[in-house]
Amino acid sequence: MIHDIATAREAALTRIAEISSLDELNSASSDLLGKKGALGSLKQQLGALDPEQRKVAGQALNVATAEVQGELAARRAELAAQERARRLEAERLDLTESLARPQRGHLHLVTQAWQRLEDVFVGMGFTVEEGPEIETDWFNFGALNMPENHPARSSFDSLFVDWGTPGSTVLRTHTSPVQARTMLAKEPPFAIVAPGRTFRRDTADATHMPVFHQIEGLVIGHDITFGDLAGTIEAFTEAFFGPGFHSRLRPSYFPFTEPSAEFDIRRPNGSWLELGGCGMVHPNVLQACNLDPEQWQGFAFGFGIDRMAKEFNGVDDLRDLFTNDLRFLEQF
């Protein structure tokens, strides 16, 4: 019987090595270890042996059965790993990001316009000044000759900050406070531009945003005239927009300039576009900033950087600049 056990063991191990699927392995397990299998049949024959032979044969049969069970378990693990690998390969998704045309990012439209405006004005002899976005009521309104009952000083138009006395601190509504701070800090003559972010209680639409960007200019010196202002606006228009663009001034009113004007640009096709406001610095503003209006004169101007970017790039709706839609931004 020892010979038969060895033969059955070798046959079982050979069959296990040839199994190529889990289904085949499950079927073979019953054949190899079941009562009708070779090892199972030999186990049933143990009762016919004398005790000493039964002991020896039984031990040999247990060792052979254990070895066959171990090989079945090892083969099952191997086939399961192969099956899993095949399934993973069949279900594999290539999530590698592939760019047909790798592109670097670029500056936002507003930033492009901001930097280009600074370059143009610096080329014209201006320096760039900055100031805080949270301002006192005096710098934002009072120093600029805006009376206490002016509509802009109400919470209907401006965004006030909960700091200090109610109504004393505001998110700046323009960059004009930088002009006041410069006049208090610098000795004239000087020519500065003040770009920056500003805030107003506006409803977003095609031409307005509650958070927007402005650039304002200020020139202070001796014998500064309205003609200097008109010439500066014209020189800027040609430098920024190019040949064929010109400017004009129309009478207007601002509390911080007198006389005041709106300035428009004329496109090469003859149409006019309103761009911003300007005027001679009001004597009350000069006095508030400790400058003698009899000795010093100046002019100021300002317009929206966002609107400039919108017009320069032919964008129809101002809101498109801030929706962060890559399909739009990648065009510029």
SULZI-V164634 format. One line per field, one symbol per residue. burial: b if it has 16 or more other C-alpha atoms within 10 Angstrom, else e. A space follows every 10 residues. Layout:
BEGIN
burial = ???
END
This chain:
BEGIN
burial = beeebeebbe ebbeebeebe ebeebeebbe bbbeeebbbb ebbeebeeee eeebeebbeb beebbeebbe bbeebbeebe eeeeeeeeee eeeeeeeeee eeeeeeebbb eebbeebbeb beeeebbebb bebbbbbbbb bbbbbbeeee ebbeeeebbb beeeeebebb bbbbbbbbbb bbbeeeebeb bbbbbbbbbb eeeeeeebbe ebbbbbbbbb beeeebeebb eebbbbbebb eeeebbbbbe eeebbbbbbb bbbbbbeeee ebeebbbbbb bbbbbbebbe bebeebbbbb bbbbbbbbbb eeeeeeebbe beeeeeeebe ee
END
